[in-house]
Each structure stands twice: as structure tokens, then as C-alpha cells.
Amino acid sequence: VIDEGPGYKVKRIEVIPGKRMSYQKHARRDEHWMVVQGVAQVTLDGRDVTVCLGEAIDIPVGAAHRIENPGPETLILIEI
């Protein structure tokens, strides 16, 4: 966690090459992910989206989502 306050939290997340996070949903919050290193393969409600360095994706409340690192370097993203 980089910062947090009433109603928000900012995280730095690292995913090592070839690994992925669990497929999950959040009932009360949305998320905004920005890739700051590497390339992310995001699964969002069953649809795969590639998010490259400097790009961002929004995860709506209740959407099933997961992030995977298909590349050779550590994936780093900022989650708000």
C-alpha cells in the first residue's frame, strides 16, 4: 500500500513472469490499474485485454477480473 485515506487506497502490485493473480470480484469498489512496467494480460468478465506500459484499465464494481504477466520481466502496476 502506497497511500490510503477515507474512501481510497493506492497499491503497487508486482506479478512475476508467467504468474497471475486470482480471479475475483468486489461488491463495493471499482479499481483503476495503470501498468508502469511490463505488459499485463487482464481477464475482465471473461474477456482478455492486453494492457501495455503506460496504459490503464478500469475494473467496474462487481466485474470478475484477474491480471496475468505473460512477459519476461516483472509486471508492475499501480492500483487505485
HUQUI-V893045 format. One record per residue. RES is the residue in three letters. SS is DSSP state (A for helix, B for strand, O for the rest). OMEGA is omega in radians with two decimals (999 if undefined). NEAR is the number of other ideal C-beta (glycine too) atoms within 8 Angstrom. Layout:
{{RES,SS,OMEGA,NEAR} {RES,SS,OMEGA,NEAR}}
This chain:
{{VAL,O,3.13,6} {ILE,O,-3.11,6} {ASP,B,3.03,7} {GLU,B,3.13,6} {GLY,B,3.14,5} {PRO,O,3.06,3} {GLY,O,3.11,3} {TYR,B,3.04,8} {LYS,B,3.11,7} {VAL,B,-3.11,11} {LYS,B,2.95,8} {ARG,B,-3.07,9} {ILE,B,3.09,10} {GLU,B,3.07,7} {VAL,B,-3.10,14} {ILE,O,-3.09,8} {PRO,O,3.09,9} {GLY,O,-3.10,5} {LYS,O,3.11,7} {ARG,B,3.09,9} {MET,O,3.13,8} {SER,O,3.10,5} {TYR,O,-3.00,6} {GLN,B,3.07,8} {LYS,O,3.05,7} {HIS,O,-3.07,10} {ALA,O,-3.02,5} {ARG,O,-3.13,4} {ARG,O,2.97,5} {ASP,O,-3.13,8} {GLU,B,3.05,10} {HIS,B,-3.12,10} {TRP,B,3.05,15} {MET,B,-3.14,10} {VAL,B,3.13,16} {VAL,B,3.02,8} {GLN,B,3.09,8} {GLY,O,3.14,12} {VAL,O,-3.13,12} {ALA,B,2.95,16} {GLN,B,-3.08,13} {VAL,B,2.99,14} {THR,B,-3.08,13} {LEU,B,-3.08,11} {ASP,O,3.07,6} {GLY,O,-3.14,5} {ARG,B,3.13,6} {ASP,B,-3.13,6} {VAL,B,3.05,9} {THR,B,3.12,8} {VAL,B,-3.06,12} {CYS,O,3.10,8} {LEU,O,3.12,8} {GLY,O,3.12,6} {GLU,O,-3.11,8} {ALA,B,3.08,8} {ILE,B,3.10,11} {ASP,B,3.11,8} {ILE,B,-3.09,11} {PRO,O,3.04,6} {VAL,O,3.08,8} {GLY,O,-3.14,6} {ALA,O,3.05,9} {ALA,O,-3.06,10} {HIS,B,3.09,13} {ARG,B,3.08,11} {ILE,B,-3.10,15} {GLU,B,3.10,12} {ASN,O,3.13,16} {PRO,O,-3.02,6} {GLY,O,-3.11,8} {PRO,O,-3.13,3} {GLU,O,3.10,7} {THR,O,3.07,10} {LEU,B,3.07,16} {ILE,B,3.07,11} {LEU,B,3.05,13} {ILE,B,3.14,12} {GLU,B,3.08,10} {ILE,O,999,8}}
